[in-house]
Amino acid sequence: MASFAVSGARLGVVRPGVGGGSARSGGERRSGVDLPPVLFRRKDSFSRTILSCAGAPGKVLVPGGGSDDLLSSAEPTVDTPVQSEELEIPDEAELVVEETASSSTAEASSAVEVEEKSEPSEVIEGTGKTETDDVAVKAAPLVEEKPRVVPPPGDGQRIYQIDPMLEGFRNHLDYRYSEYKRMRAAIDQHEGGLDAFSRGYEKLGFTRTAEGITYREWAPGAHSAALVGDFNNWNPNADTMTRNEFGVWEIFLPNNADGSPAIPHGSRVKIRMDTPSGVKDSIPAWIKFSVQAPGEIPYNGIYYDPPEEEKYVFKHPQPKRPKSLRIYESHVGMSSPEPKINTYANFRDEVLPRIKRLGYNAVQIMAIQEHSYYASFGYHVTNFFAPSSRFGTPEDLKSLIDKAHELGLLVLMDIVHSHSSNNTLDGLNGFDGTDTHYFHGGPRGHHWMWDSRLFNYGSWEVLRFLLSNARWWLEEYKFDGFRFDGVTSMMYTHHGLQVAFTGNYGEYFGFATDVDAVVYLMLVNDLIHGLYPEAVAIGEDVSGMPTFCIPVQDGGVGFDYRLHMAVPDKWIELLKQSDEYWKMGDIVHTLTNRRWLEKCVTYAESHDQALVGDKTIAFWLMDKDMYDFMALDRPSTPRIDRGIALHKMIRLVTMGLGGEGYLNFMGNEFGHPEWIDFPRGPQSLPNGSVIPGNNYSFDKCRRRFDLGDADYLRYRGMQEFDQAMQHLEEKYEFMTADHQYVSRKHEEDKMIIFERGNLVFVFNFHWSNSYFDYRVGCFKPGKYKIVLDSDDGLFGGFSRLDHDAEYFTADWPHDNRPCSFSVYAPSRTAVVYALAEDE
């Protein structure tokens, strides 16, 4: 037995015998993740298993595969927004699976019986407060017992009441909703509903019963297929697969004589196919784990089925959705202060307690889905159902998530359904030897800027794969929701590239809109909110698509939040000029420019701004002075003083005005110096030029948390302020308060004053002017006290304010407010006041 080291874990591997070597020559080991169709099983009166499936030429059950799909070669001629071709739905599209698949097939089928629908239960809004373990554990069964049902489609008409401007685009929006309803009806009719349709992982890939292992793969382009691996010495003639009329390849491997499974846990597996592109070895599409062996380039699929005693058992209930989200965006691999790839276990033990202490209530984790190229930041996914093995095992990830739940933290996954790696060695690209297996063919199937493949969301099998993928992470790993990456690229055929969205509604509801993609987003949000009512769905959309965060039943796309991406862009624009030229009205407009009833997660910067080639806010503000003047035992500089002051003010005004949720990328809370640069070698471009690498260094692919913790460095003050800001929101919940009023945007004074909930925020952005007896209008009369002061010495400020002072309102209307009080407003300082009775 040999073994692979996987971030502290070891997976046993059965090495092939002498005769197996030639079957694994490097030239043949090209692997791609295949997307098999989800097979929905029923039992007829003869106790035979019936498979309803789609995806093979001439046997399309519902619209699937556009003009360039393998399933159809006809070009759509209807001059409508981009859509899948209307295909005839056969009256009967069922395939009888013979008893040769063993009784395991019949047993598996019973697990996916159509459940009788019940009325959806009322969703209880979460409080966001952490319960004790005892109380939480007692409450957990009640949550599990609630029926989980995807509600039926509504009429989709409420969007016109919410936004009357949509009336002018009723034809497009009604067509979009009719396509959604048509898909829902087809899924209900032929697959038993979204619940069954989204459980493809129970049928495709590897499934095990008491009798043995069944492996199924959808690869209609392949001429022949065989399962190979360590278990059969990689012999392509040992375990050949049979194909049904839908292009699904299948093999059943009975248990060994001693009752052990035919494929040992932890051993390597691939599917060998003779395809139109030649013979190739591919990683199974629904593989649950894949590993890159030391010294090798390709990844290997791993048959992952640990014994019961090794499986992680969740101990803590999932927290209820908080009223407001305070998200800590993170990357496991680069979360160590040391120059190395960090592990799930270390993140669990070292980083999660930090996140909790800082006052965040959710952690958003990037790069979970397996990706062969580390420097892709996890966005070039190769194995969609496999957690990245760089950081540990699937059980390690489950332990991390369970620990987060114990701490009361939501765990959000940065999920990538917008595109796929173009890697034909390890990924989905060209899996069955064709160009259109899961993707659009031709230019439409390639993202020229990301160098990746683009899904065909009009294909039945793509819907099956992606919906099942979303459910897999929620069900198996207990993630609490998703941040959907690249949604703008999905919703438009131009992918938002070289397009400036001005807010004209014609930009959103025209021929450039990919209706198939929008319908998929509606379906996945239906699935998430129907079966997991406490789950959170956030969409990364820069276009400002109307209806994006309106429920699907009302005609919307169904997200809970959109990322307020205009905010970081505005801060970068302002940081390129002196703050003397900043316009207060411009800042307020950008932060408050949100659609009614559509919630936003706002942020001053994320991982995007931290990447090499860009700059973090701290680096824009302080630049090279950060290298020499951040120690408290030496004098500061004007640039450092300015940078620290504005760093705090930018974050607070963003949280105060920008949305109903807030996000921060790990380390930026204390102004992490420099940039992120993943280890990489030189890259040769097609034009002959070479981009130099960094000698595969991890030096700038880590997070120096020690800087924020060091009490002798100025980073500590910025971290303390961010922590105080999070706890202020936790106490007063101002981000989700109904009351918000901006009373002052004074360009000459450089003042911004607003109310959010029962708090009054006073910002003085002036670089030198401090104001005595500055009148602040407010709505509620009474005695006010300071609850947050960016100039506090604890936060690296100059302590110019007396925190024991009391501020009494007078019946003196000011700035259209019924009463007011006077304050001292120091330069480059933000102060938050609260009524003493609420303190």
N, C-alpha and C positions, 0 to 999 in steps of 0.2 A: 504493500500500500504506500502510495505517495500522497502528498497533501499540498493544498494551496493555502498560503497565508492570506487571510482577509481581515486586515485591521484588528489583529488580536484573536481572531477566530481561526480555526483550522477545519477545512472540509476534506474529508478523505476522498481519494480518487483511485479507482481501480485502473491500473495501467494496462494497456493492451498487450497482447502477446506478441511474439515475433512476427507472426503473419499479419498483424494488423497495421504495420507501419505504412505500407504503401497506400493504404486507403486514406491516409491522413496527410498526403503530401501538401506542402504549403500552397501550391498553385490551385488546389481544389478547395481549400478551406476558406471560401467566401461565404459569409453568413449574412442573412437578412432576417428581420423579424416579420413573419407572415401574419396576416390577418385572416383567420378562419371565420366562417359565419357562425353566429350563435345558433345553435339548433334547439328549437323549442320542442319538447317532447310531450306527447299525450299518449294515453293507452286506449286502444279500441276494444271492442267487445271480445276480440280474440286474444287479448293480452299481448298483442304485438306492440312494439314501440314504434310510434310514428314520429318522423322527423319532418317538421316544416322548416324548410330553409330556402334561402335565395342565394344568388350569386353565381350561377353557372350559365353559360351561353344557352339561350333558348328556354331557360327555366327561371326567369325573373319573376319573383313573387309580387314585388311592388316596385315602384320607380326606384331604380338603383343604377348608378353609373351614368354619367352624362354622356355627351357625344363621343368622348374619348375613352370611355370605360371599356374594359374587356367584355362587358356584358352586352354591349350594343355598339354598332358602328354607324348608326343613323345620326345625322346632324340635326339638331333642333332648328326649326325654321320660324317658330313663332317669335314675333318681335316684342318680347316681354323682358322684364329684368331677368338676369342670369338665373337659371333654374335647371333642375334635372329634367331629362326628357320624359314626357308622359308615356308610360308603358302600360300595356294592357295587363291587368291582374288576372291570371288564370283562375278558373273556378276551383281547380284541384291542383295543388302543388306540394303533395306530400310524398315522402319517400319511405317505404317500408324497410326497416333495418332487420336483416335476418338474425336468427338466433345465434349465428356464429360469433356475434360480438359478445357472447356470453351473457350470463345472467346479470353481470355487472351493469350492462346497459339498461336493463329493466330496472335495476335498483336505482341507478342514477336518474332514470326518468321520473321516478316517484318524487324526487327532491324538487322537481320543477313543475309539479302539477299546477294547473291554473287555480289560483286561489279565488274564492268568491269575494267579490268586492264589497266593502263596507263603506259607510259614510266617513269622510275624513274627520278626524277629531280636531277639536279646536287647539290651535297652537298657543301654548302659554308663553308669554314673553318673559325672557330671562331677566334676572335682576342684576347679573354681573357680579354678585357678591359671592365670595368663596365660602362654602359650607365646610363644617368639620367633616372629617372622614366618616365618622359614625353616622351622621345625619345623611351625608351624601350617599353612603352605601345603602342605607335604608330606602332612600328615594329612588335609587337606580332601577329596581324592578318595576316601579310604577311607570317610568319612562319607557321601558322595554315592552310593557304590556299594551301600550297604546297602539291602536291599529295604524299601520303605515301604508297609506294609500295615496297614489297619485291622483289628485282631483281631476275630474273631467274638464275639457276645455270650456271656457266661458264664451260670451259672445264677442269679446274683443273690442267692445265699443267705448269703454270708459275713457280710453286715451283721448278721445275727442272732447270730453268734458274737462279733462285735466289740462289739455293744451288745444284750444280752439284753432290754432294755426295749422294743426294737422289736417283739418278739414280739406284743405287744398290738395292734399296728397292721399285722400281716402282710397282712390283706386289702387295705389301701390300697397297701402297698409292693409286694406281688406284682402287683397290678393295674397299678401304675406301671411295673414292669419288663416286664410282658407287653405294654403299649403300646409301650414302647421296642423290644422284640424284634419286634413286629408292624411297626413303622416300618422297622427295619433289614431285615426280610425283604422288605418291599414295595420298598424302595430297591434292594436286591440284585436282585430279580426284574425290575423295570421300568426301572431306571436303570443297572444294571451295578455297583452298589455306591456307597459314600460317596465313593470316589476320583473316579469319573466324575460323580456327582451334584454334587460341590462345584466343578466346573470350568465353571460356567455362563458365566463371563466369556469362555470360548473360543467361545461360540455366540451369546450375547445381546449386545446393544449393537453396537458396531462391530468387525468382524473383517476383516482384510485378507489377501489371497492375491496371487499373482503376476498374476492376471487382474483384480483389482479389489477393491472394498469391499462387504461385505454388512452391512446394518444390520437388526437384528431387535428388536422390542419387543413385550412382552406387555401388551396393553391391551384386554381383552375387552369393556369397556364402551364403547369408541369406535365410532362409526358409520363413520368414514373417517379416514385418516391420510396424511400426506405429510411427507417429510423436507425441511426448509428450512434455509437458512443462507447464509453469504457466497458459497459456491460456486455457488449458483443464483439469486443476487440475491433470496433469500427469496421465491421464487415458489412458491406452494402448488400450482400446477398442473404444475410441471416434473417433480417426482419423487414421484408418488403411490405409495403402498404397497399391497400386496395382503395380504389376511387369510386365514389358514387356519381350519379348523374349531375350533381351540383358542384362538382370539383372539390369535394371534401375527401381527403385522404385519411385512412383510418387503420389502426392496428391495435389488437388486444394482446397483451403479454400476461399470460397466467402466472400465478405465483410459482416460485420454485417448489421443489418437492418438500422442503422443510418448512414451507409456509412463508418464507421471506419474499419480499417483492423482487420481481425480475430485474429492476433497476435500483441499485443501492442509492440511498440518500447521499447527496453530495457528489455524485459522479457526473461526468460530462456527457452531454447529449447534443446531437444536431440532426437535422433532417437533410438527407442527401436527395437531390432532385435532378432529373434530366429535364432541362428547360429549353425554351427557344434560344436562350443565351448560352447554353452549354451546361455541363454538369457542375453543380455547386453544392456546397454544404452551408446550411443556414441555421441560425439560432431560431428555435421555434418561436412563433409570433407571440404566444401567450406565456412565454417562459417567466417564471416567478423569481429567478435569480440568475445572474450571469457574472462570470469572473474572468479577468485577464490574468493568465498565468505569468509568473515572473519570467522575464526574458522573452515573452511572446508579444506579438502585436495584436492578433485577433482575440476577441473575447470568446468564451465558451459558455454555452447554455449549461446550467446546472439543474439536474433533477432535484428539486428541493422539497423534501417530505420528511422532516425530522420526526423521530419517535415522540410519542406523547410527552414523555418526561423532559424532553428538550424544548418543547414548544412554550413560548411565553404566554402566560395567562394574565390578562388584564385584571388589575385589582381595584382600580378607582373609576368611578363614573365620569362620563364626559361633562364638563361644566356647561351650564346653560349659556346661551348667547348673551353677552353683556349688552347693556343699553348703548354704550359707546365703545368703539374699538380703539385700543392703543396698541399698535402692532410693532413688534420688534422684528425687522426683516433680517434674516440670517442665512448663513451658508455654513454647513457643518464642517466641510473640509478645511476652510480657512479661519475657523473660529478659535484656533490656538494661538497663544503668544509666541510659540515656537515655530520656526520655519519648517513645517511639516504638514501632512494631511491629517487633520484631526479625525476623531472617531465619534460614532453615535454615543458610545459610553461616556467619553470625556465631555461631550456636549451636554449630556444628561446630568453629569455630576458637577460640572464646573460652570457652564454657561446658563443653564435654566435657572438656578438660584439667583444669578446676577440679574437676569431679566425680571424675575419676580421682585427682587429688591429695588430695582429701578422704577417699578410702578407700572410696567406694561401688563396688559391682561391677555395678550395674544402673541404668539411667536409664528412668524411666517418663514417657512424653510424652503430655500431654493435647492435645485439640483438633486432632488430625490430620485426621479426617474433615471434609470441607467443611461449614461452617455459616455461614449468611447473617448471623446475629446474633452479632457478636463477643463481646458481653457474656454470652452463654450459657455461656461457658467451654468451648465446644465440645460441649456436651451436647444441643443442638438441631440434630441433623445434617440436612442437606438433600441432600447428594450422598455416598452411602455409600462409593463406590469411588474418590473423588477426594481427594487430599491438599489441605489448605487452601492456596489460592493466595496468601493474605495473606503467607505467609512465603517464597514462592519457587516453583520448579517441582518436578515429581516427581523430576527428576534431582538437584536440590539435596537433596531429602530422602534419596535413595539414598546420596548422598555423605556426608551426616551419619551415616547408619546404618553405612556402611562404616568411617568414621573411628572410631566407637564400638567397632566390632569390632576394629579395629587396636589400640585401647587396652585391649582385654579386657573391655569393658563389654557386658552384655546390653542390648538395647533393647526395652522393653515398651511396647505401645500401649494407651492407655486407650480401649477400643472400646465403642461405644454400640449395643447391640442390644436395649435395654430399652424404647426408645420412639423416636419420630421427630418432627422438627419439624412443627408444624401449618401451616407455610408452604405455601400452595398456589401461590405464585409461583415458588419455586425448588425445592421439596421433593416428597416422595412423596405428600403429602396430596391426595386428589382427583385423582390423576394421570389416570385415564381418565374422569373426570367422575362417578365413583361414590364413595360414602362407605366402601365395604367392599373396596376393591381389595387392600390389604395389611393392613388393620386391622379390628378388630371394629367393628361398627356401634353406634350409640347410645351411651349413657353408658359402656359397657364399653370402647369404643374411644377414650376420652378420659381423660387423666390430669388431674384437676381442679386439682391443685396445681402441676404442671409445665407446664400448658397445652400439652400435646403429644398426639400420637396413639400408640395402643398396638397393637402387632402382634398378628395372629391366628396364634399358633404352631401351630394345628391345620391351617393351610392348607399344602398341598403346595408351592405356589409361594413362600410366605414362607420355608419351610425351605430351598428351593433358593437363594433370594436371600441369606439370612443365612449359610448354610454356605459358599456361594461367596465371600461377602464376607470371612469370616474367613480363608479360604484365600488369597484375593487378597493380603492384607497380608503373610502369611507367605511366600508364594511370590514375589511380584513385588518386594517391598521388603525382604525378609529380616528382618522383625521377629522377635524371639526369644520372643514370647509376648504375652499380653494381660492386662490388668486389666479384667474385665467390669463395666461400670457398672450400678448399679441392679438387681442381681439379686433383691433382696427384692421390688421392685415386680413383677418378672416372675413370681415363683413363687406369688404370692397374688393373688386377684381383688380384695382390699381394698388391695393394693399396700403393705401395712405402714403405711398412713395411719390415724392415730387408733387404733392398736392397740398395746397394751403386751404384748410377749412375755415370759411369765413362766418359760418353760422346760417348761411342760406339753406333752407330746408331742401331745396332741390339737390344739394350735394349729398343728402342722406338717402333720398328716396327716388333714385333714378336708375338708369341702366347699368351704372357701375356697381350697384349693390348686388352682392352675392346672396340671393334670397335663400338658397340652400344652406349656406353657412348660418344665416340668422335663424332659420328654422331649427338647425341643430342646437344652437345656443338656447332657444326656447325649450327644446326637448330636454336638454341636460339640466336646465334650471327647474323644469317640471319635476324631473327625477330627484334632484337634490332636495328640493323643498317639500316634495310629497312624501318621500321615504325617510328623510332626515330633517324634520322641521326645525331643529336647532342649528343646522349647518349654515355656514355663511358663504355666499358667492360674491366675489369681487371681480370685476372685469377691468382689464387694462385697455382703455379706449381713449385715444387722443383726439378723436374726431368730434366728440360731443354728440353722438347719435341720440336724438330724441327718443323717448320711451325706453331707454336702455335699462333703467332701474324701476320700471313699472311692472307689476305682476303680469305673468303671461295671461292669466284669465281676463285681464283688463285690456289686452292687446299689446302689452310690452314685451321686452326681451327677457325680463325676469331676474336680473341681477339685484342683489341687495345694495351693493355699492359700486360706484365707478371710481377709479383712481383719478384724482384731480391733477392731471399731468401738466396742465398749463402753469401751475404754481411753481414747480422747480425751474421750468423754462424761463419764467419771469424773473426769478431770483438770479439766475445766471446772467440774464440780460442786464439786470441792474448792477450786478457785481463787476461787470466789465467797465463801469463808469464810477466816478466819485459819488459818494452818497449825497453830496451837495446838490446833485442834479436829480435825485430821486423825487418822483411825484407821489404825494400821499394818496391822491385820488386814484392814481394808476394802480397802486398796491392794493387798495381796498377793492377796487373793481375786479381785479384778477382773483382775489381771494373769495369774493362773494358772488362771482358770476357762475351760479349753479342753477340747474333746472328745478323748478318747484316739484316737491315730493320725490325728488331723486337724490338719494344720499351719496355723499362723496367721502372717500378717504383721502385726506390731504397730506402733503409732505413737502418739506423744503428741499430734500434731496433723498435719493435712494442709491441703490448699488450702481445705477447708470452713471451718476455723476462721479462715482469713486473710481471708475475704471481708468486704466492707463490711457492717456490721450485727452482726458478731461481733468477737472479739478473738483475737489470737495469744496463746500462753502468755506471751511476753515482755511483751506489752502489758497482760495481766491482772496480771502481777507488778509492773511498773514504771510503767505508765501515763504520765502527762505528764512525769514525771521524766526519761524517755528523751530529751526534747527539749533538756534543759539540763545534764545531769550525766553524760553518757557520755564526755566528754573526760578523758583521764588527767592533763591539766595543771590540773585543778580538783578540789576535794574531791568525794567521792562523797556519797551520802545513805544512810540506813538502808534506804530502799526499794530503791535500786539495789543495795546489797550483798545484801540478801535476795533480790532478783529474780535476780541473776546466779547466786547459790549454788543456789537452787531450780531454776532453768532447767536447770542441768547435772545435778542429782540426778534430776529428773523424767525426763530423757532416758535416763540410764544405768539407772535401775531399770526403765524401760519396756523397754529393749533386753535387760536382764539376765534379766527374768522373763516378758516378755510373749509370746514366740512364737519361731518358727523363722526369721523374717524380720523386717526392720525397714524402715520408710519414713520419709522426711523430705521435706517440701515445700521447694523451693529458697528459700534465704534464711533459713529458720527456724533453720538450724543456728547462725547467729550472732545470733538474736533480732531479725530484721528488724522495724524500727519500723512502726507504723501498719498499714493494712489494704490490701486490694486493691479497687480501684474502677475498673471498666472505663469508658472514655469513653462518655457517654450524655447524651441530652437529656431534657427534662421528659417525664413519662409521664402521660397522662390516664387515669383509672380510670372504669369504668362508672358509679360513683356520683357522678361529677362532680368528685371531688377530683383533685388533681394532685400527683404525686411529683416534686419538683424534680430536675433533672439536675446534672451537674458541668461543664456547658459543653463537653462532649466532650473533657475533659482526660485526658491520658495520665500525669499526674503521679504518680498512685498505681496505675498499671498498669505497673509496672516493678520490677526487683529491684536494689537498691542494693548490689551486691557490693563496691563500693568501701568501704563502711562496715566490712564484715568483714575487708577487707584492710588497713585503715588501722591502723598500729602506734601511733597516738596516741589511739585510741578503745577503749573497753571492749568493743565488739563483737568485737574481735580475739580476746580471751581466750575468749569463748564459741565462736568458730569453731575455735580451736586445740583446745579440749576435744572438740568433736564429731569433729574429725579424728583425735585420739588414740583416741577411743572406737571409731571405725570400724576403725582399724588394729589395735586390741587384739582386736576380734572376728575380723579377718582372720588374725591370728597364732594365736589360741587356739581359734577356731571354737566358742565357748561356746554360741551360740544353738542349735546342733544337737547338742550333747553329750547323751549318754544320761543322764548323771548330773545330777540336779537335786534339791536338798534345801533347804528353808527351815527353818533351825534356830531362828530367833528373830524374834518379832513382839511387841515389848515396848511396851505403850501408854504407860506412865509415862516410860520412858527415851526413847521415840520412836525406837527402834532396829529396823532390819530387817537380818538377816544370813542369807545363803544361799550355797550352793555351786552352781556351774554348771560342769560339766566339772571341770577341775583348779583352777579359780579360786575364791577366797572373796571375796564382796562384803559390805562393811560400810557401812551407811547410818545416819547419825545425823541425823534430821530435827528434833532439838530446836533451838529458836531461840536458846537461850543456854547450855545445859549441854554442857560437854565432859567426856569421861570418861577418866581415867587408869587404866591397868591393867585395861581392859575385856576380859573373857574371851570369846574367840571359839572356838566349837566347830568342829571340822573332821574330815574323814574320813581324810585321808592325813597321816601324820606326816612331819616333816622341817623344813627351813629355808625360811621364807617371806620374800618381799621385795615391796615395793610396786611394782606395774606401772601403776597409774593412780590419780591423786589429784586430786579436783576442787578441792582447796584450793591446788594448785600456783600459784605466782605467774604462770606462763606462761598459766594459764587464768583470770586475774583473781581468784585467791584470795589468802589471807594467808600461805601458805607455813609452816603450823604443824607440818608433819611432816618428819622427816629421811628422805630417800629412800635413804640409805645404810644405814639401820638394818636389822638382821636379826632375824627373829622365829622362835624355835625352839619347836616343839611340845613339850608334856609329856604323859605318859600320864595325863591328867587328864580323864576323861569330862565333857562339858559339853553341855547342850541336846541330849541323846540322840546325841551324837557321840563316837566313841571317844577322841579326843584334842583338845587345845585349845592356844591361845597367847594372850598378852595384847597389847593394842594401846592406843594413844592414839587416841581417837575425837573429833576436834574437832566443835563444833556445826556443823550444816548442811554436812556434808561427806560425800562418798562416796569410799571407798577400795577398790581391788581388790588382792588379794594373790595371788601365785602361788608355787609351789614354786620355789626357786632353780634346781633342776635343769631346770625347764621354761622358765625365763626366756629 
